Amino acid sequence: MSRLVRLQDIEATEREVLGADYYNPAGKTAYGLGEEKIGKVEDALVEVETGRVRYLIVDVGGWFSSKEVLIPAGLSRIVGDDVYFDSLTKDQAEVMEAYDRDYVYNYQEQYAKDREFFAAETLPAESRVELTENHYTAPNTLELLEERLSVNKDRIVSGVASIGKRVVSEEQRVEVELQEEHAHIERTAVNRPTDRRIGDDAGVATVSVELEAERANVSKDTFVTEEVTLGKTTGTRTETILETIQREELNVDDLGNIVDREGNVVNYEGITADEVRRARGL
């Protein structure tokens, strides 16, 4: 029977089985049906004889308080640093046995258990999956990612406009014509006899005339001289935003040859598909 070993263990003891370039999913965020975050990938189980990754050890703590389960590698879809299990439901994870770190797993035995878990009659019909050999082959599709800018607009208070008023004093000069009366004495010579004697009305006979004059009376009236209305208008301006985005590109030279990280042409002539997947740890 094909023995299954944790990837981290085989890296330390039999690394040559994995080849020089393989994918280690440990620590990646895991998502279930509907891209619901369910936890993270803790490790993988590798078939010792072939070096193929058969299972991913997933902590589904997002659904349960703490539970690690074995999920067939072929049910996964790898996108960047995330691993998606597009058909995995909470009902399926609930009926799975918890992963036992001390148990020695083998491929054939676990395959038989999986068929019971994923096709159990206790599961809702939409959660049942008929597993095949393809579900135990790790994905060999590389999805290239790129970032795209998404710009949104928020309304902010960019300033406050206030108007008020103050009192300003100034002197105004107004000329007013005023009338006033002055005393005018007119003497007329008279020659007629009289019975009065000189001195009889001394200190008594007095003639008085009231003299009148106009004076200016100043008063102030208030008038509205201007009305001021405060409002606002909307203008448009263009702002240029500079941001750095990243994208992934496939390493292929001008002749269509696949190249490695150092730019050397990789020759796969005569190599089988199984050997390529094994070299990549799939």
VENFENCOR-V140920 format. One record per run of one state. SS is the DSSP state (a for helix, b for strand, c for the rest). FROM is the first residue (numbers start at 0). TO is the last residue. If there is no record, write none. Layout:
ss->SS from->FROM to->TO
ss->SS from->FROM to->TO
This chain:
ss->c from->0 to->1
ss->b from->2 to->5
ss->a from->6 to->12
ss->c from->13 to->13
ss->a from->14 to->16
ss->c from->17 to->27
ss->b from->28 to->30
ss->c from->31 to->31
ss->a from->32 to->34
ss->c from->35 to->35
ss->b from->36 to->46
ss->c from->47 to->51
ss->b from->52 to->58
ss->c from->59 to->66
ss->b from->67 to->71
ss->a from->72 to->74
ss->c from->75 to->75
ss->b from->76 to->78
ss->c from->79 to->80
ss->b from->81 to->83
ss->c from->84 to->88
ss->a from->89 to->94
ss->c from->95 to->104
ss->b from->105 to->105
ss->a from->106 to->117
ss->c from->118 to->123
ss->a from->124 to->126
ss->c from->127 to->131
ss->a from->132 to->135
ss->c from->136 to->144
ss->b from->145 to->145
ss->c from->146 to->178
ss->b from->179 to->179
ss->c from->180 to->211
ss->b from->212 to->212
ss->c from->213 to->245
ss->b from->246 to->246
ss->c from->247 to->250
ss->b from->251 to->251
ss->c from->252 to->256
ss->b from->257 to->258
ss->c from->259 to->263
ss->b from->264 to->264
ss->c from->265 to->271
ss->a from->272 to->278
ss->c from->279 to->281
